[in-house]
Amino acid sequence: MQEFVKTYLLLGLAFSLMTACNFDKKKESKLIEHPKKEIIVRDLDAIRQRGKLVVLTENSSSSYYLYRGQPMGYDYEMLNDFAKSEGLALEIIVMEDLNDMFDHLHSGKGDLIACNLTVTSERKDKVEFTKPLLTTRQVLVQRKPNKWYDLKASQLEDSLIRDLKELADLDIYVHEYSSFYSRLQSVQDEIGKDINIISASGNIDSEQLIRLVAEGQIPYTVADENVALLNQTYYPQLDVKTPISFEQDIAWALRPNSSELLAALNDWIGSAVGQRKLTFAHKKYFESSKDQKDRTQSEYSSLNGNGISLFDDAIKKESQRLEWDWRLLASMIYHESRFNPNARSWAGAFGLMQLMPNTAERFGIDSTASSSANIKAGVSYLKYLEKFWEKRVPDRNERLKFILASYNVGPGHVLDAQKIATYLNKNPQIWENNVADCLLLKSQSEYFTLDVVKHGYCRGEEAYKYVKRIMSTYQHYQTMES
């Protein structure tokens, strides 16, 4: 079995992109240089004008993942708080290859990289780093012997590698373009003996290599201690106590010309609010091992499958009637009820799709209906709204936002907002910065008393935010397979 795995990992290297977020110092310099390509200039002012901060990251238990429809992760939570403090939305782009991340960063497709990135002198030649978020060191990941729990402490210690000289001639699997690879090369020089450093396939990430060690399919790997300790809580048969490097800083990476964004991030990291968030996030993701294990190993985690909720099958079935991506419908249900079939609002809306009693009756159900029936009735109402807006907003992508707002506040109020847009010489066919802004105006008497307005006062802010939240969540869900 080990020979098969070894062969697979070696062959996979030739056909796969490297996914690790720690790249070999020598080869990284060659790979992430893009001569004659202009590095875009976009600092904090331009980001504020755009209204969102774009983060490049990876799908991992420490940086970013989805659990029961909710985005989570150490880097994600902190950057989400920072973005809110700047009045910005947060857009996440999940990537597998660090070279592509650097390319996306310098070409302006992203504003920063956040993926447990080690600060090295080579990387500092290409990017700017924030203040350190944490420090860690590289450790050897090895499997304890069979029935290790029956051994005395001294016997267990004697069975494990603690001296770097003992690494000689061992098979250690790491990504060829990782800092682990270059560190092992340095260890060879230090001990004066060869280590059998085996290049792992790029489509197997560092946490998967740790799992392969735990399962006995490969003998050893190397990982950052914070990630190794986290994974040890999932696999108690692992030992991660042998360091092979000194402590290193972990930070976020930015373009060298993003001085204003760098300053804002450093101010936030150093502030009392930022420090509290750092402490909270570290406890949540690196210290609360049982909760983290439950999340990451759930079938409703993007780390262990592509499930979002218990109701995915019904959502997928009904989304076909709408001709929607099922993840969009799931995003809507998440914001309606958090996938709680027993949810009830103060106004009387009930079920997964929070239907009002009169709407539910119109589509043949009441509060005793099953979850699948509730979804079916909600989708029937969405199909009605689709028909209502089909000729009024011909563009399908734009129409979608009108439908979502109408589901929340009613089509009459959205139609009024469209008429206000025409009155103000805005585009009545475009949601963002046009009809959406006019829906907000329906809470002001100057506008809800206009002759063209037929449905009176409306607190449009709720529907305005509702559309934004659903589209933001949908963007997260799109990181998962459809």
N, C-alpha and C positions, 0 to 999 in steps of 0.2 A: 504493500500500500504506500509506504514512504517513497519507494522508487517512482511509483506512478505520480504521486504529488510533486515530487522533485522535477520529473520530466515535464509535467503540466506547467509548473511555474516557470521553468526555463523557456519552454516554447511560447508561453503566453507573453513573455517579455517582448518578443519580436513583433507581436501583433497588437499590443495593447498600449494605451496611453498611461503615463505614470500618474497615479492618484495620490500619492503621499503628499502631505503639506510640509515636508522637510526634505530639501533636495541637496544632493551631493555638491559640495562647494566648487570643485573643479568643473564638473559637467554642467552645473547650474549656470555658471558664467557663460558657457558656450551656448546653452539652450535658450536662455531668456534674453539675450541681447538681440535687439531688432534694429540693426543699422539702417540708416537712411529713412527710418520711419519717424515722423514727427510725433513727439509726445504732446498730447492735448493739454491745454491749460484750462482747468475748471476748478475754481476754489469755492469757498463757502458762500460767497455772495451769489454766484451763478447757481449753486445747488439750492439755495433758498428760493431763487426765482423759479427754478424748476419745480420746487415743492417736495422733493424726495431725495433721500440718501440711498445710494445703490451700493450694496455690500456683496462682495464675492466671498463665498464660503464653501464648505463641504457638508455633506450629509453625514454627521457623526454624533456620537453620544455626548460630546463635549461642546461642539460648536453650534449645530443647528439640526433639528429634526422635527417631525410632526408626531403628535401623540393624541389620539382620539380627536383629530381635527384641529388641534391647537398647536401653533408653532412654539417650539421650546429650544433650549440650548443656552449654555453659558455665554457665548459671544452674542447670540441673538437677544437675550434679555437685556444685557447691558446696552447694546447699540440701539435697541428699541427705546429704552429710557432716554438715551442721549438724543435720539432723533425727536422724541416728544419735547424735550427741553428746548430744542431749536425750532419747534413748530413744523417739523418735517415728517412726511410719511417715510416708512422704511421699506425698501424693495430688496428682496433677497434673490441672488442668482447662485444656484448650486452648481458647482463644477467639480470635475474629477481630476483634472490635471493642473498642477501648480504653474507650469509654463503658460498654460492658457490664462490662468488667473493674472499673472504678471502682464501678459499681452493685453488682456481686457482692461486692466488697470491703466496702463500707459496709453491705450487708445481711447480712453474715456468711457468705456462701456461699464465701468465700475468706479466707485470713488475710494474704496479701501478694501483690503483683504483681511479677513478675520477667520483664521482656522488653526489655532494653536501653533502659530508661526514662530519659530525660534529666531532670535536676533543673532545674526552673524555679520562679521565684517564684510564678507562678500556681498551679502544682501543689502548692507547699508550703502554700498556703492550705487545701488540701483533704486532704492526706495528710502523713504523716511519712515521711522518707527515712532509710535507713540511711547509714552511712559510705559514701563512694564506693567502688565496686568497680574502676572505671577512669575515665580521662578520655578524651574524644575531641572531635572538631570536625566540623562539617559541610563536605563537599567536593562539588565539581561532578563528576558522572560524565559523561565525554564519550568518544566513540569516536575512536581514532587513525585517520589517513587510510589509504586502501588502500596496501598494500605498505609500511607504516610501517617495517618491519624493514630495508628497503633505504635508508632515509633517514639522513642524517647527524644527529647529536644536535641541532645547531643548526637544521636544517631541520624536524625533528620538533617542536622547541619553538616555532618560528615558526608551525606549523600549529595549535597548540592555544591555548585560552583561558587566559590567566594573569592578566589584569587584569579586575577586577570590572566596569569600565566597558564591557567587551566583551559583557556579558550583555544589554545593551539590545537589545530587539526579538527576542531569541531565544525559541524555544519550549522551555520547561522543564516537564516533567511531574512533578508531586508530588501527594501526597494533600492535599486541601483542608484537612483537619483535622490536619495535621502541623506540627511546629515548623519543618520545611523551608519550608512555605508562608509562615509568618509571617516567617521570616528573609529570604526573597526579597522580601517586601513592604518590609522594612526596607532591603534593598539598593537597591530602587528609590528610596527617599527619599534614600539616601546618594549615589547617582550622579546623581540628578535626571533619570532617564530610566525609561521603562516597560519592564518585562520581561513577555513573554507567558507568564504563569504558567497552565499548563493543569492543571485538576483531573483527577486519575487516578481511575478507577473503584475503589471500595472493595474489590472482590473481587480486585484485583491488589495484592499486597503490595510492600514496598520492594525486596526482592530480585528479584522478578519485573520490576519497572521497570528495575533494573540490567541484567537479562538482555535486555530489549527494546532498551536502548541498545546492548548488545554485538552484538545481531543486526541493528542498523541500522533497527529498526522505529520507534523514536522517537529524536530527536536528543540530548536531555539529560535528566538527572534529578539529584537531590541526595540524598545519603545520609550517615550517620555514617561517619567515616573508618575505624573499626575494621571495620565491616561491608563498606564499599567495598573496603578492602584485601583482605579475605578473598575477596570475589567476583572481584577482579582476578586472583587465582590461577587461577580457573576460566576467565576470559576475558582473556587477555593483551592483546587488542586495545583494552582500556579504559585510560583515563588517569584517575587520581583524585588528582592532586597539587595541584589548585587549591582552597585553602580559602575558604570564604565566611563563616566564623564563628570566634570565639575558642574555646578549649577549654571543654568543658562536662563536668560530672560525670554518670556513669551509676550508678544505685543501685536498690535495691529499695524499694517503696512499701508502707506499712502504714496501718491506720486510726490516727487521732490518739490514740485511747484505748488503744493497744496498747503502753504504755510498757515493760512487762516483756519482751515479745517483742522490742521495739526494742533494749533494753539487751542482751539475750542475743545477738541477731544482731550488734550492734556489738562486743561482747566477743569473739565468735567471729571476726569479720572482722579484728579487731586482734590476735588471738592468733598465736602462732608457727605453730600448726597451720593456722589460717585463711589466713595469709599464704603458707604453702607451697602450700596448695590453690589459692589465687588465681593464684600463679605457674605452677603445673602446668597448671591449666585454661586459662590464657591461651596458654601454649605449644601445648597440644593443639589448641585450637579457632581460634586466630588466627595462630599462627606455623607450625605443621606443615601447610603448605598442601597438600602432595601427599596425605597421609593424609586430611585433611578433604575434599578434592575427591573422593577415591575413595568416601568414605562418603556424602556428600551427593548425589552424582550416580548412585549405585547404584540399580538398580531395586528393591532391597530397603531403600530409605530412604523414610521417610514424606514426604520433601521432593521425591521424584521418582517416586513411585508408591505402591502399597499392598501391595507384597510384603513378606513376613516372612522366608521361607526358600525354599530350592530345592524344598521338598516341599509347597508350598501347595496345589497341585492335588489331591494325594492326601489331604491333611488336610481340604480342603473336601469331598471326596467322602465320606470316612469319617465326618465329623462329622454328615452328614445321617442316618446310621444311628442316631446317638446323640440326634439332635434337639438338638444343641449348636450354639452359635455357633462357627464354625470357629476364631475367634481365641482362644476358651477352650481348645480342644484344642491349638492351637499354643502357647499359654502353658505348658501341661502338658509338651509335648514339649521346649520350650526348657529347662525345669528338669530334665527327665530326662536330656537328652543334649546340650544346646546345639546341636541340629540336626546333630550329628555321627553319621552312620550307622555308623561304626566304633567308637563308644564302648563301652567295657567297664568294669564296676565290679569292685572287689576280690572281690565276692561271686559274680561270674559273670554278672550281668545284662548284656544286650547290645542293641545297636541303638538306633534312635531312641527307642523307648518303654521301653528298659531292662527287657525281660522276663527273668525268671529262666528257666532251661532247662526246668524242669518245667511252668511256666505256658505257655511257648512251645510245648512239645510238646502240651499239652492243646488248644491252638488251631491245631495243624497246621503249625508252622514250627520251624526251628532257626536257628543262627547264620549259615547260608549264605543265608538268605532275602533277598529284595530289600527295599529300604526301604519300598516300598508294602505289601508283605506283612507287614512288621513292624508298620506302622501299623494295618493291618487286624486283625491278631491282638490288638494292644493294645486296639483299640476293642471287639473281641469280649469281651475280659475286662472292659472298662468296662461293657458291656451286661449282663454277668453280675452285676456289682456293683450296677448300677441295679436289677435285679430283686431282688437280695438285700435292698436297703434300701427298696424301694418301699412296703411296708406298714409297715415299722418307723419310717420317717420320711416321712409323707405330703406335707409341704411340699416342692415340687420344688427351690426355691432352697436350703433348708437341706440337703436330701438330697445335693445336689451336693458339699458339703463333706465329708460322710460318705464319699461315693464316692472322692473324691480322697485322703482319709486312708487309706482301705482299700487303695487302689492302692499306697500307699507302705509301709504297715506290716502289711497284712492285715486282713480284715474281723473276725476273731476278737478282736483286740486292741481295735478300735474298739467292738465289741459289749460287751466288758468295760467300757470307759470309759462306755458308755451305762448299764450296770448300776450302776457306781459313782456316776454322777450321780443315779440314782434313790435309792441308799443315802444320799446326802448331801443329799437333798431339792432337788436341782437339776433343771432341765428336760432330760429325756433326748431331746427333740425339737429342741433348739437347740444349735448348734455353739459359737459364740463365748461365752466366759465360762461355759459349762456343760460339755458333753461334751469340748470341747477341753481345758479345764483338768483334767478328770478323766483324760484320756489322759496328761497329764504326771505324774499321781499314780501311774501304773503302774510307775514306777521305784522306788517306796518300798514296803518290805516290809509296812508297815501296811495297804497297799491291795491289792498284788498277791497277798496271802495270804487275802483275804476269800473267804468261801464262794461268793459270787456270781461271782467271777472265775475263769474256766475256762482261760485261756491264759497265766497266769503273768506273769513279769517282762517289761516292755517299756520300751525307751528311747523314750518317747513324744515327746520334744522334737523329734526329726527330723521326724515326721509333722505335728506342731503347726506347725512353721516351714514345712514343705512346702506346706501349704494356704494359709498367709498369703502366701507368695511367689508362688504361682500366681495367686491372686486379685489381688495387687498388679500383677503383670505383665499380667494380663487387663485391668485398668483402663487401663494404658498402651495396650494394643492396641486398646481401644475408641475411642481418639482417631482411629484410622484408619477408613476406610470398610469396611463389612462385605462 
